[in-house]
Amino acid sequence: MSDMSAVERLEKQLALVVEIDQLKAVLRRTRVKSDAGRLENSAEHSWQVALMAVLLQEHANEAVDVAKVVKMLLIHDVVEIDAGDTFVYDLEAAKLQPEKELKAAKRIFGLLPEDQRDALMALWFEFEAGETPEARYGKALDRMLPMLLNYHSEGQSWKEYGVRHDQALKINSKIEKGSVLLWEKVQTMLTEAAEKGWLKKYNESDD
C-alpha cells in the first residue's frame, strides 16, 4: 500500500462508486421477465448473476471460492460503461470487443488506489481468460442467465433477432466447462424452446 492518506484513498474509492452508476444505463438485449417491454441493464445483470453464483455453487464442476466468483461477476461488466454491451450472437462485433474492454478496464479501475486497481484488474483478467475453476464457473453462469431469461419470457430476444437452435447450442456450449449439470439443463431448455417455436430450427427460412 502507498503512503496515500485515508482521505485520499476514500476519494478515489468513491470516485469509482460514482462512476459505476453509469452501468445502470447500459442496456442489454435481454428483456426483463416481469416487464417484457423493458430491456435489462448491465447493473441488474451483474447483481443477478452474482446471486446465481451463491445459489448454484454446488453444481460447479470443481470446488470454487464462491466469494471470489461473486467479486468477478460484480466487476466483469463494468467495462461496458465505455465499451458497451455486445450481443452474444453478433460474432463480428465480438471480434472488436476485447480491445475496447481492455482499454475501459484500465481507465475505470485506474480510478482506484493502486493496490485495489491491481487487485481488480487481476480478477478481471482471470475471469476473461476463463482458465481457473472460479472463472469457468462464473463464465458458465454469465452465459446461462440470458438464456434462462429468454426461455422464461417465451424467447423474446431470440425471436426478435431470429436466433436458431444450433446457434444457441454453440454459443452456450461453454457452460459445460463450468458445470456439466447446468449444461444438461440448458440443452433441455433450448430443445423445448425450438419445439415451441421460440428458436428457429436449422432448416427454417429467415423470411
C-alpha positions in Angstrom: 0.0 0.0 0.0 1.3 3.5 -0.8 1.7 6.5 1.5 -1.6 7.9 0.3 -3.7 9.2 3.2 -7.0 7.6 4.2 -8.9 10.6 3.0 -7.2 10.4 -0.4 -7.9 6.7 -0.7 -11.6 7.3 0.2 -11.9 10.0 -2.5 -10.5 7.5 -5.1 -12.8 4.7 -4.0 -15.8 6.9 -4.0 -14.9 8.1 -7.5 -15.3 4.5 -8.7 -18.5 4.0 -6.8 -20.0 7.1 -8.6 -18.5 6.0 -11.9 -20.1 2.6 -11.9 -23.6 4.2 -11.5 -23.4 4.6 -15.3 -23.7 0.8 -15.7 -27.4 1.2 -14.8 -27.8 3.0 -18.2 -26.1 0.3 -20.3 -28.9 -1.7 -21.9 -28.6 -5.4 -22.9 -30.7 -7.3 -25.4 -32.5 -9.4 -22.8 -35.9 -8.2 -21.7 -36.9 -8.1 -18.0 -39.2 -11.1 -17.3 -41.6 -9.0 -15.1 -41.8 -6.3 -17.7 -41.3 -7.6 -21.2 -41.4 -4.1 -22.6 -38.1 -3.2 -20.9 -34.6 -4.2 -21.6 -32.5 -5.2 -18.6 -29.4 -3.1 -17.8 -25.9 -4.4 -17.1 -26.0 -3.5 -13.4 -29.1 -5.7 -13.0 -27.4 -8.5 -14.9 -24.3 -8.3 -12.7 -26.4 -8.4 -9.5 -28.5 -11.4 -10.7 -25.6 -13.5 -11.9 -23.6 -12.8 -8.7 -26.6 -14.2 -6.7 -26.7 -17.2 -9.0 -23.1 -17.9 -8.1 -24.1 -18.2 -4.4 -27.2 -20.3 -5.1 -25.7 -22.8 -7.6 -22.3 -23.3 -6.2 -22.9 -27.0 -5.5 -23.3 -27.6 -9.3 -19.9 -26.3 -10.3 -17.6 -28.9 -11.8 -14.8 -28.1 -9.3 -14.7 -26.7 -5.8 -14.7 -22.9 -6.1 -14.1 -20.0 -3.8 -17.6 -18.5 -4.2 -16.6 -15.1 -2.7 -14.1 -14.8 -5.5 -16.6 -15.8 -8.1 -19.0 -13.2 -6.8 -16.3 -10.5 -7.0 -15.5 -11.5 -10.6 -19.2 -11.3 -11.6 -19.8 -8.0 -9.9 -16.9 -6.3 -11.7 -16.7 -8.2 -15.1 -19.2 -5.9 -16.9 -18.1 -2.5 -15.5 -16.1 -2.1 -18.7 -19.4 -1.8 -20.6 -19.6 1.8 -19.3 -17.1 2.6 -22.1 -17.2 -0.4 -24.4 -21.0 -1.0 -24.4 -22.7 -4.4 -24.4 -22.2 -6.7 -27.4 -24.9 -9.1 -28.4 -23.6 -12.6 -27.9 -24.8 -13.7 -31.3 -23.1 -10.8 -33.1 -19.9 -12.5 -33.9 -18.4 -9.6 -36.0 -18.9 -7.1 -33.2 -17.5 -9.6 -30.7 -14.1 -9.5 -32.5 -13.6 -5.9 -31.7 -14.8 -6.1 -28.1 -11.7 -7.4 -26.3 -9.6 -4.4 -27.2 -12.3 -1.9 -26.3 -12.9 -3.7 -23.0 -9.2 -3.7 -22.0 -9.0 0.0 -22.6 -12.1 0.5 -20.5 -10.8 -1.7 -17.7 -7.6 0.3 -17.4 -9.4 3.6 -17.3 -12.2 2.6 -14.8 -10.1 0.5 -12.4 -7.4 3.2 -12.7 -9.7 5.5 -10.7 -8.8 3.4 -7.6 -5.8 3.4 -5.3 -3.0 1.3 -6.9 -3.4 -1.7 -4.7 -7.1 -2.0 -5.4 -6.6 -1.2 -9.1 -4.2 -4.0 -9.4 -6.3 -6.5 -7.5 -9.4 -5.8 -9.6 -7.5 -5.8 -12.8 -6.1 -9.2 -11.9 -9.6 -10.5 -11.1 -10.9 -9.1 -14.4 -8.1 -10.7 -16.4 -8.6 -14.0 -14.7 -12.3 -14.0 -15.5 -11.7 -13.1 -19.1 -9.1 -15.9 -19.5 -11.6 -18.4 -18.2 -8.9 -20.9 -17.1 -9.4 -21.2 -13.3 -12.3 -23.1 -11.6 -13.7 -19.8 -10.4 -13.6 -18.2 -13.9 -15.0 -21.3 -15.6 -17.9 -21.4 -13.2 -18.5 -17.7 -13.3 -18.5 -17.6 -17.1 -20.9 -20.5 -17.2 -23.4 -18.6 -15.1 -22.8 -15.4 -17.2 -23.7 -17.3 -20.3 -26.6 -19.2 -18.8 -28.5 -16.2 -17.3 -29.6 -14.5 -20.6 -30.7 -17.9 -21.9 -32.7 -18.6 -18.8 -34.5 -15.2 -19.0 -35.2 -15.7 -22.7 -36.7 -19.1 -22.0 -39.0 -17.8 -19.3 -40.1 -14.9 -21.5 -41.0 -17.1 -24.4 -37.9 -16.4 -26.4 -38.3 -12.6 -26.5 -34.9 -11.6 -27.9 -34.4 -15.0 -29.7 -37.5 -14.3 -31.8 -36.6 -10.6 -32.2 -33.2 -11.4 -33.7 -34.0 -14.6 -35.4 -31.7 -16.9 -33.4 -31.5 -20.5 -34.4 -31.4 -23.5 -32.2 -28.0 -24.6 -33.5 -26.6 -21.1 -32.8 -27.9 -21.1 -29.3 -26.4 -24.5 -28.6 -23.0 -23.4 -30.0 -22.9 -20.1 -28.1 -24.0 -21.7 -24.8 -21.8 -24.8 -25.1 -19.1 -23.1 -23.0 -21.4 -23.6 -20.0 -20.2 -27.2 -19.8 -16.7 -26.1 -18.8 -18.1 -24.7 -15.6 -21.0 -27.1 -14.8 -21.9 -30.2 -16.6 -25.3 -30.3 -14.9 -26.2 -26.7 -15.9 -25.2 -27.5 -19.5 -27.5 -30.5 -19.5 -30.3 -28.3 -18.2 -29.6 -25.7 -20.8 -29.7 -28.2 -23.6 -33.1 -29.4 -22.5 -34.5 -25.9 -22.3 -33.1 -25.0 -25.8 -34.7 -28.1 -27.3 -38.0 -27.2 -25.7 -37.6 -23.6 -27.0 -37.1 -24.8 -30.5 -40.1 -27.1 -30.3 -42.3 -24.2 -29.0 -41.1 -22.0 -31.9 -39.1 -19.6 -29.8 -35.9 -20.6 -31.5 -35.7 -21.2 -35.3 -34.8 -24.7 -36.4 -31.7 -25.1 -38.6 -33.6 -25.5 -41.8 -36.1 -22.7 -41.3 -36.1 -19.7 -43.6 -35.3 -16.3 -42.3 -38.4 -15.0 -44.1 
